[in-house]
Amino acid sequence: MLRCHSPDVEINLDNLAWNFNEFRTLCPEAGVAAVVKADAYGAGLAAVTRRLASQGCTSFFVAHLQEGARLRQHNAVGEIYVLNGLLPDTESAHKTLNLKPVLTSEFQVRLWIEFCEREGWTGGAALHVDTGINRLGFRMEELGTLKHLIEGRTHYFDLIMSHLACADDPSDPRNGEQIDTFWQVRKEFGAFRRASLAGSAGCFLGRRAHFELVRPGIGLYGGNPFATRSSPFRQVFSVTARLLQVKTLRHGEYVGYGRAHRLERDSLVGVISFGYADGYPRHTRSAANRDRLRVYYKGRAANVIGRVSMDTSIIDLSSAADLKPSPGDLVEVCGPSQSVDELAKSIGSIPNEVLTTLGSRSVPSYIGSDDSGVLQR
């Protein structure tokens, strides 16, 4: 196999399946959908959806119409919802690909009803109600108009949904307020066969938050959905990068663009093939964050020093000097020694953002079997 400069991204499909089944255990009375937008959070849409389908997942959520089209190539029978709504002149594409738009405004609902009545299409769509995040969706005061608009036409719709704003903190009282509000919505739209409110963190808020369908995202991929507690999920991502060069620099020398870091001692310094084009931020949030940004060489921590470049970063290997690091060796960006949550914290971000950018120009390899039982690596 050709040894490449690009980072190695390894996806553990067995852990992905374990995480999915944890959600099924947690939400025994609800169906469990999978959010697979952004190329399944960077894990690879085809492999992820094959494995989830083999576990019994039949409902998927994407953000864009193009993502839905890609997913339909790999999944002929599952239902696919498109979260970012219905754009004009895309109604026929939704029918052709059997995709379900998540409608967020009166304008979109009118477009969909007119299309469905003209074409006799009953493939389904969702209505998104805003219960407190003030993002996409119908405001509560618009629901009377909405009910009147869809009266006698509810067969064109099969899901009513909303989105929690503060589920990452289970103790936040606004979670209960939104759950109560959405129960009112559910009663108003009782003709719909399903309702959905909870994402990954919302699944932990109890059965009143589950309704008929939950739609986890980040938890499936091993990221921690909580801001205030540890993660209950298994790690799915492992990312390693190659050492390109190792050299000894003297106390007082500077490294990186802008001479942003001055060595406080003689140091063994390495350059790795991982930069901001691979998911590291060029500017860290603070000096404290910069000190915590690290990789691991054979289990030893090595701080990232100086400014991150597009294709490379500089690391201090002094703590691993006795292990004699050399060009071509692998260093761990995230994996057994550093979870994606720990990496996200070190750069002042969240795992969702990290996973969708990490190793963005790499082709993932896979551990575990797909629906055919074939080991993929």
LOVO-553313 format. One record per residue (C-alpha): residue in one letter; x, y, z; chain; residue number from 0. Coordinates in steps of 0.5 Angstrom, whole numbers, plus 500, padded with zeros to 3 digits. Example, Ala and Ser with C-alpha at 12.3 -4.5 7.8 and 13.67 -1.06 7.14 Angstrom:
BEGIN
+-----+-----+-----+-----+-------+-----+
| res |   u |   v |   w | chain |   n |
+-----+-----+-----+-----+-------+-----+
|   A | 525 | 491 | 516 |     A |   0 |
|   S | 527 | 498 | 514 |     A |   1 |
+-----+-----+-----+-----+-------+-----+
***
This chain:
BEGIN
+-----+-----+-----+-----+-------+-----+
| res |   u |   v |   w | chain |   n |
+-----+-----+-----+-----+-------+-----+
|   M | 500 | 500 | 500 |     A |   0 |
|   L | 503 | 507 | 498 |     A |   1 |
|   R | 505 | 511 | 504 |     A |   2 |
|   C | 501 | 518 | 504 |     A |   3 |
|   H | 502 | 524 | 507 |     A |   4 |
|   S | 495 | 525 | 509 |     A |   5 |
|   P | 493 | 523 | 516 |     A |   6 |
|   D | 490 | 516 | 517 |     A |   7 |
|   V | 483 | 517 | 519 |     A |   8 |
|   E | 480 | 510 | 522 |     A |   9 |
|   I | 473 | 509 | 523 |     A |  10 |
|   N | 470 | 504 | 528 |     A |  11 |
|   L | 464 | 501 | 525 |     A |  12 |
|   D | 463 | 496 | 531 |     A |  13 |
|   N | 463 | 502 | 536 |     A |  14 |
|   L | 458 | 506 | 531 |     A |  15 |
|   A | 453 | 500 | 532 |     A |  16 |
|   W | 454 | 499 | 539 |     A |  17 |
|   N | 452 | 507 | 540 |     A |  18 |
|   F | 446 | 506 | 536 |     A |  19 |
|   N | 444 | 500 | 540 |     A |  20 |
|   E | 445 | 504 | 546 |     A |  21 |
|   F | 440 | 509 | 544 |     A |  22 |
|   R | 435 | 504 | 542 |     A |  23 |
|   T | 436 | 501 | 549 |     A |  24 |
|   L | 435 | 508 | 552 |     A |  25 |
|   C | 429 | 510 | 548 |     A |  26 |
|   P | 425 | 503 | 548 |     A |  27 |
|   E | 418 | 506 | 546 |     A |  28 |
|   A | 421 | 510 | 540 |     A |  29 |
|   G | 424 | 509 | 533 |     A |  30 |
|   V | 431 | 511 | 533 |     A |  31 |
|   A | 433 | 515 | 526 |     A |  32 |
|   A | 440 | 517 | 525 |     A |  33 |
|   V | 443 | 524 | 523 |     A |  34 |
|   V | 448 | 523 | 517 |     A |  35 |
|   K | 449 | 530 | 515 |     A |  36 |
|   A | 456 | 533 | 513 |     A |  37 |
|   D | 458 | 526 | 510 |     A |  38 |
|   A | 456 | 522 | 517 |     A |  39 |
|   Y | 460 | 527 | 521 |     A |  40 |
|   G | 466 | 526 | 517 |     A |  41 |
|   A | 465 | 518 | 518 |     A |  42 |
|   G | 463 | 517 | 511 |     A |  43 |
|   L | 456 | 517 | 509 |     A |  44 |
|   A | 456 | 510 | 505 |     A |  45 |
|   A | 459 | 506 | 510 |     A |  46 |
|   V | 456 | 509 | 516 |     A |  47 |
|   T | 449 | 508 | 513 |     A |  48 |
|   R | 450 | 501 | 511 |     A |  49 |
|   R | 452 | 499 | 518 |     A |  50 |
|   L | 446 | 503 | 521 |     A |  51 |
|   A | 441 | 499 | 516 |     A |  52 |
|   S | 444 | 493 | 518 |     A |  53 |
|   Q | 442 | 494 | 525 |     A |  54 |
|   G | 435 | 496 | 523 |     A |  55 |
|   C | 436 | 503 | 522 |     A |  56 |
|   T | 431 | 506 | 517 |     A |  57 |
|   S | 430 | 513 | 518 |     A |  58 |
|   F | 436 | 518 | 516 |     A |  59 |
|   F | 436 | 526 | 517 |     A |  60 |
|   V | 441 | 530 | 512 |     A |  61 |
|   A | 442 | 537 | 512 |     A |  62 |
|   H | 442 | 539 | 504 |     A |  63 |
|   L | 438 | 536 | 498 |     A |  64 |
|   Q | 445 | 534 | 495 |     A |  65 |
|   E | 446 | 530 | 501 |     A |  66 |
|   G | 440 | 526 | 500 |     A |  67 |
|   A | 441 | 525 | 493 |     A |  68 |
|   R | 448 | 522 | 495 |     A |  69 |
|   L | 445 | 518 | 501 |     A |  70 |
|   R | 439 | 515 | 496 |     A |  71 |
|   Q | 445 | 512 | 492 |     A |  72 |
|   H | 447 | 508 | 497 |     A |  73 |
|   N | 440 | 506 | 501 |     A |  74 |
|   A | 434 | 505 | 496 |     A |  75 |
|   V | 429 | 503 | 502 |     A |  76 |
|   G | 430 | 508 | 508 |     A |  77 |
|   E | 426 | 514 | 509 |     A |  78 |
|   I | 431 | 521 | 508 |     A |  79 |
|   Y | 429 | 527 | 511 |     A |  80 |
|   V | 432 | 534 | 509 |     A |  81 |
|   L | 433 | 538 | 514 |     A |  82 |
|   N | 434 | 545 | 511 |     A |  83 |
|   G | 427 | 546 | 508 |     A |  84 |
|   L | 424 | 546 | 501 |     A |  85 |
|   L | 427 | 551 | 496 |     A |  86 |
|   P | 423 | 553 | 490 |     A |  87 |
|   D | 423 | 548 | 484 |     A |  88 |
|   T | 426 | 542 | 488 |     A |  89 |
|   E | 419 | 539 | 489 |     A |  90 |
|   S | 420 | 534 | 483 |     A |  91 |
|   A | 427 | 532 | 485 |     A |  92 |
|   H | 424 | 530 | 492 |     A |  93 |
|   K | 419 | 526 | 489 |     A |  94 |
|   T | 424 | 523 | 484 |     A |  95 |
|   L | 429 | 521 | 489 |     A |  96 |
|   N | 424 | 520 | 495 |     A |  97 |
|   L | 426 | 525 | 499 |     A |  98 |
|   K | 422 | 528 | 505 |     A |  99 |
|   P | 423 | 536 | 506 |     A | 100 |
|   V | 423 | 539 | 513 |     A | 101 |
|   L | 418 | 545 | 512 |     A | 102 |
|   T | 419 | 551 | 516 |     A | 103 |
|   S | 415 | 556 | 513 |     A | 104 |
|   E | 408 | 558 | 510 |     A | 105 |
|   F | 411 | 559 | 503 |     A | 106 |
|   Q | 414 | 552 | 503 |     A | 107 |
|   V | 408 | 549 | 506 |     A | 108 |
|   R | 404 | 552 | 500 |     A | 109 |
|   L | 409 | 550 | 495 |     A | 110 |
|   W | 409 | 543 | 497 |     A | 111 |
|   I | 401 | 542 | 498 |     A | 112 |
|   E | 401 | 545 | 491 |     A | 113 |
|   F | 406 | 540 | 488 |     A | 114 |
|   C | 403 | 534 | 492 |     A | 115 |
|   E | 396 | 536 | 489 |     A | 116 |
|   R | 398 | 537 | 482 |     A | 117 |
|   E | 402 | 530 | 482 |     A | 118 |
|   G | 398 | 526 | 486 |     A | 119 |
|   W | 405 | 525 | 491 |     A | 120 |
|   T | 404 | 522 | 498 |     A | 121 |
|   G | 411 | 521 | 499 |     A | 122 |
|   G | 411 | 525 | 506 |     A | 123 |
|   A | 414 | 531 | 509 |     A | 124 |
|   A | 416 | 534 | 516 |     A | 125 |
|   L | 413 | 540 | 519 |     A | 126 |
|   H | 418 | 544 | 523 |     A | 127 |
|   V | 416 | 548 | 529 |     A | 128 |
|   D | 420 | 552 | 533 |     A | 129 |
|   T | 419 | 551 | 541 |     A | 130 |
|   G | 425 | 556 | 543 |     A | 131 |
|   I | 431 | 555 | 539 |     A | 132 |
|   N | 429 | 561 | 534 |     A | 133 |
|   R | 432 | 558 | 528 |     A | 134 |
|   L | 428 | 554 | 523 |     A | 135 |
|   G | 421 | 553 | 524 |     A | 136 |
|   F | 414 | 556 | 525 |     A | 137 |
|   R | 413 | 560 | 531 |     A | 138 |
|   M | 408 | 558 | 536 |     A | 139 |
|   E | 403 | 564 | 534 |     A | 140 |
|   E | 403 | 561 | 527 |     A | 141 |
|   L | 401 | 554 | 528 |     A | 142 |
|   G | 393 | 557 | 528 |     A | 143 |
|   T | 395 | 559 | 520 |     A | 144 |
|   L | 399 | 552 | 519 |     A | 145 |
|   K | 393 | 548 | 522 |     A | 146 |
|   H | 388 | 552 | 517 |     A | 147 |
|   L | 393 | 551 | 511 |     A | 148 |
|   I | 394 | 543 | 512 |     A | 149 |
|   E | 387 | 542 | 514 |     A | 150 |
|   G | 384 | 536 | 510 |     A | 151 |
|   R | 391 | 535 | 507 |     A | 152 |
|   T | 395 | 532 | 513 |     A | 153 |
|   H | 396 | 526 | 508 |     A | 154 |
|   Y | 402 | 530 | 505 |     A | 155 |
|   F | 406 | 530 | 512 |     A | 156 |
|   D | 408 | 524 | 516 |     A | 157 |
|   L | 412 | 528 | 522 |     A | 158 |
|   I | 412 | 534 | 526 |     A | 159 |
|   M | 418 | 536 | 529 |     A | 160 |
|   S | 422 | 541 | 533 |     A | 161 |
|   H | 429 | 542 | 536 |     A | 162 |
|   L | 432 | 543 | 543 |     A | 163 |
|   A | 436 | 549 | 545 |     A | 164 |
|   C | 439 | 547 | 552 |     A | 165 |
|   A | 439 | 539 | 552 |     A | 166 |
|   D | 447 | 539 | 553 |     A | 167 |
|   D | 445 | 541 | 560 |     A | 168 |
|   P | 440 | 536 | 563 |     A | 169 |
|   S | 439 | 541 | 569 |     A | 170 |
|   D | 437 | 547 | 565 |     A | 171 |
|   P | 430 | 548 | 566 |     A | 172 |
|   R | 428 | 551 | 559 |     A | 173 |
|   N | 429 | 543 | 557 |     A | 174 |
|   G | 422 | 542 | 561 |     A | 175 |
|   E | 419 | 548 | 558 |     A | 176 |
|   Q | 420 | 546 | 551 |     A | 177 |
|   I | 418 | 539 | 552 |     A | 178 |
|   D | 412 | 541 | 555 |     A | 179 |
|   T | 411 | 546 | 549 |     A | 180 |
|   F | 412 | 541 | 544 |     A | 181 |
|   W | 407 | 536 | 547 |     A | 182 |
|   Q | 402 | 542 | 546 |     A | 183 |
|   V | 404 | 542 | 539 |     A | 184 |
|   R | 403 | 534 | 538 |     A | 185 |
|   K | 396 | 534 | 541 |     A | 186 |
|   E | 394 | 540 | 536 |     A | 187 |
|   F | 397 | 536 | 530 |     A | 188 |
|   G | 395 | 529 | 533 |     A | 189 |
|   A | 393 | 527 | 525 |     A | 190 |
|   F | 401 | 526 | 524 |     A | 191 |
|   R | 403 | 519 | 525 |     A | 192 |
|   R | 410 | 521 | 529 |     A | 193 |
|   A | 413 | 527 | 532 |     A | 194 |
|   S | 420 | 528 | 534 |     A | 195 |
|   L | 424 | 533 | 539 |     A | 196 |
|   A | 430 | 529 | 542 |     A | 197 |
|   G | 437 | 529 | 539 |     A | 198 |
|   S | 443 | 525 | 542 |     A | 199 |
|   A | 443 | 529 | 549 |     A | 200 |
|   G | 435 | 530 | 549 |     A | 201 |
|   C | 435 | 522 | 549 |     A | 202 |
|   F | 437 | 523 | 556 |     A | 203 |
|   L | 432 | 527 | 558 |     A | 204 |
|   G | 427 | 522 | 560 |     A | 205 |
|   R | 421 | 518 | 556 |     A | 206 |
|   R | 417 | 525 | 555 |     A | 207 |
|   A | 422 | 528 | 551 |     A | 208 |
|   H | 422 | 521 | 546 |     A | 209 |
|   F | 415 | 522 | 543 |     A | 210 |
|   E | 415 | 517 | 537 |     A | 211 |
|   L | 422 | 518 | 534 |     A | 212 |
|   V | 429 | 520 | 536 |     A | 213 |
|   R | 434 | 523 | 532 |     A | 214 |
|   P | 441 | 522 | 535 |     A | 215 |
|   G | 447 | 525 | 531 |     A | 216 |
|   I | 454 | 526 | 535 |     A | 217 |
|   G | 453 | 521 | 540 |     A | 218 |
|   L | 453 | 516 | 534 |     A | 219 |
|   Y | 460 | 518 | 532 |     A | 220 |
|   G | 463 | 517 | 539 |     A | 221 |
|   G | 462 | 525 | 541 |     A | 222 |
|   N | 460 | 527 | 548 |     A | 223 |
|   P | 453 | 531 | 547 |     A | 224 |
|   F | 454 | 534 | 554 |     A | 225 |
|   A | 457 | 540 | 557 |     A | 226 |
|   T | 456 | 538 | 564 |     A | 227 |
|   R | 457 | 530 | 564 |     A | 228 |
|   S | 462 | 525 | 561 |     A | 229 |
|   S | 460 | 521 | 555 |     A | 230 |
|   P | 457 | 515 | 555 |     A | 231 |
|   F | 459 | 513 | 548 |     A | 232 |
|   R | 465 | 509 | 545 |     A | 233 |
|   Q | 470 | 512 | 541 |     A | 234 |
|   V | 469 | 512 | 533 |     A | 235 |
|   F | 474 | 516 | 530 |     A | 236 |
|   S | 482 | 515 | 531 |     A | 237 |
|   V | 486 | 520 | 527 |     A | 238 |
|   T | 494 | 519 | 526 |     A | 239 |
|   A | 499 | 523 | 522 |     A | 240 |
|   R | 506 | 522 | 520 |     A | 241 |
|   L | 512 | 525 | 523 |     A | 242 |
|   L | 516 | 529 | 517 |     A | 243 |
|   Q | 522 | 531 | 520 |     A | 244 |
|   V | 525 | 531 | 527 |     A | 245 |
|   K | 531 | 536 | 529 |     A | 246 |
|   T | 534 | 538 | 536 |     A | 247 |
|   L | 533 | 546 | 537 |     A | 248 |
|   R | 537 | 550 | 542 |     A | 249 |
|   H | 534 | 554 | 548 |     A | 250 |
|   G | 531 | 561 | 546 |     A | 251 |
|   E | 530 | 559 | 538 |     A | 252 |
|   Y | 523 | 561 | 535 |     A | 253 |
|   V | 519 | 556 | 531 |     A | 254 |
|   G | 513 | 557 | 526 |     A | 255 |
|   Y | 510 | 563 | 523 |     A | 256 |
|   G | 511 | 570 | 526 |     A | 257 |
|   R | 516 | 567 | 531 |     A | 258 |
|   A | 510 | 566 | 535 |     A | 259 |
|   H | 513 | 561 | 540 |     A | 260 |
|   R | 520 | 561 | 544 |     A | 261 |
|   L | 523 | 555 | 546 |     A | 262 |
|   E | 525 | 555 | 554 |     A | 263 |
|   R | 530 | 549 | 553 |     A | 264 |
|   D | 534 | 545 | 548 |     A | 265 |
|   S | 528 | 541 | 545 |     A | 266 |
|   L | 527 | 535 | 540 |     A | 267 |
|   V | 522 | 538 | 535 |     A | 268 |
|   G | 518 | 534 | 530 |     A | 269 |
|   V | 514 | 537 | 524 |     A | 270 |
|   I | 507 | 533 | 523 |     A | 271 |
|   S | 503 | 532 | 516 |     A | 272 |
|   F | 497 | 535 | 520 |     A | 273 |
|   G | 495 | 543 | 519 |     A | 274 |
|   Y | 489 | 547 | 519 |     A | 275 |
|   A | 487 | 544 | 512 |     A | 276 |
|   D | 486 | 538 | 516 |     A | 277 |
|   G | 482 | 540 | 522 |     A | 278 |
|   Y | 487 | 544 | 526 |     A | 279 |
|   P | 485 | 551 | 528 |     A | 280 |
|   R | 490 | 556 | 525 |     A | 281 |
|   H | 489 | 561 | 531 |     A | 282 |
|   T | 488 | 558 | 538 |     A | 283 |
|   R | 483 | 561 | 543 |     A | 284 |
|   S | 488 | 563 | 548 |     A | 285 |
|   A | 495 | 562 | 551 |     A | 286 |
|   A | 492 | 557 | 556 |     A | 287 |
|   N | 489 | 553 | 550 |     A | 288 |
|   R | 495 | 553 | 546 |     A | 289 |
|   D | 499 | 549 | 552 |     A | 290 |
|   R | 493 | 544 | 552 |     A | 291 |
|   L | 493 | 542 | 544 |     A | 292 |
|   R | 497 | 536 | 544 |     A | 293 |
|   V | 498 | 530 | 540 |     A | 294 |
|   Y | 501 | 523 | 543 |     A | 295 |
|   Y | 507 | 519 | 540 |     A | 296 |
|   K | 507 | 512 | 543 |     A | 297 |
|   G | 503 | 514 | 549 |     A | 298 |
|   R | 507 | 520 | 550 |     A | 299 |
|   A | 504 | 527 | 550 |     A | 300 |
|   A | 507 | 532 | 545 |     A | 301 |
|   N | 505 | 539 | 545 |     A | 302 |
|   V | 503 | 543 | 539 |     A | 303 |
|   I | 508 | 549 | 539 |     A | 304 |
|   G | 508 | 555 | 534 |     A | 305 |
|   R | 503 | 557 | 529 |     A | 306 |
|   V | 499 | 551 | 526 |     A | 307 |
|   S | 501 | 552 | 518 |     A | 308 |
|   M | 496 | 549 | 512 |     A | 309 |
|   D | 499 | 542 | 512 |     A | 310 |
|   T | 504 | 542 | 518 |     A | 311 |
|   S | 504 | 543 | 525 |     A | 312 |
|   I | 510 | 543 | 530 |     A | 313 |
|   I | 511 | 539 | 536 |     A | 314 |
|   D | 515 | 538 | 542 |     A | 315 |
|   L | 518 | 531 | 542 |     A | 316 |
|   S | 522 | 532 | 548 |     A | 317 |
|   S | 518 | 528 | 553 |     A | 318 |
|   A | 519 | 522 | 548 |     A | 319 |
|   A | 526 | 523 | 546 |     A | 320 |
|   D | 528 | 516 | 549 |     A | 321 |
|   L | 523 | 513 | 544 |     A | 322 |
|   K | 528 | 516 | 538 |     A | 323 |
|   P | 522 | 518 | 534 |     A | 324 |
|   S | 524 | 518 | 526 |     A | 325 |
|   P | 521 | 521 | 520 |     A | 326 |
|   G | 515 | 516 | 518 |     A | 327 |
|   D | 513 | 515 | 525 |     A | 328 |
|   L | 505 | 516 | 527 |     A | 329 |
|   V | 503 | 521 | 532 |     A | 330 |
|   E | 496 | 520 | 535 |     A | 331 |
|   V | 491 | 526 | 534 |     A | 332 |
|   C | 485 | 523 | 537 |     A | 333 |
|   G | 484 | 516 | 539 |     A | 334 |
|   P | 486 | 512 | 545 |     A | 335 |
|   S | 490 | 517 | 548 |     A | 336 |
|   Q | 486 | 523 | 547 |     A | 337 |
|   S | 478 | 523 | 545 |     A | 338 |
|   V | 475 | 527 | 540 |     A | 339 |
|   D | 472 | 531 | 546 |     A | 340 |
|   E | 479 | 532 | 549 |     A | 341 |
|   L | 481 | 535 | 543 |     A | 342 |
|   A | 475 | 539 | 542 |     A | 343 |
|   K | 476 | 542 | 549 |     A | 344 |
|   S | 483 | 543 | 547 |     A | 345 |
|   I | 482 | 548 | 541 |     A | 346 |
|   G | 476 | 551 | 544 |     A | 347 |
|   S | 471 | 548 | 540 |     A | 348 |
|   I | 466 | 542 | 540 |     A | 349 |
|   P | 466 | 535 | 538 |     A | 350 |
|   N | 461 | 536 | 532 |     A | 351 |
|   E | 465 | 541 | 529 |     A | 352 |
|   V | 472 | 537 | 530 |     A | 353 |
|   L | 469 | 531 | 527 |     A | 354 |
|   T | 466 | 535 | 521 |     A | 355 |
|   T | 473 | 538 | 519 |     A | 356 |
|   L | 478 | 533 | 522 |     A | 357 |
|   G | 482 | 529 | 516 |     A | 358 |
|   S | 477 | 533 | 511 |     A | 359 |
|   R | 482 | 531 | 505 |     A | 360 |
|   S | 483 | 524 | 508 |     A | 361 |
|   V | 480 | 517 | 505 |     A | 362 |
|   P | 477 | 514 | 512 |     A | 363 |
|   S | 479 | 506 | 513 |     A | 364 |
|   Y | 474 | 502 | 517 |     A | 365 |
|   I | 474 | 497 | 522 |     A | 366 |
|   G | 468 | 492 | 523 |     A | 367 |
|   S | 463 | 489 | 518 |     A | 368 |
|   D | 458 | 492 | 513 |     A | 369 |
|   D | 451 | 489 | 512 |     A | 370 |
|   S | 455 | 484 | 507 |     A | 371 |
|   G | 459 | 482 | 513 |     A | 372 |
|   V | 466 | 484 | 510 |     A | 373 |
|   L | 471 | 486 | 514 |     A | 374 |
|   Q | 473 | 493 | 511 |     A | 375 |
|   R | 480 | 496 | 512 |     A | 376 |
+-----+-----+-----+-----+-------+-----+
***
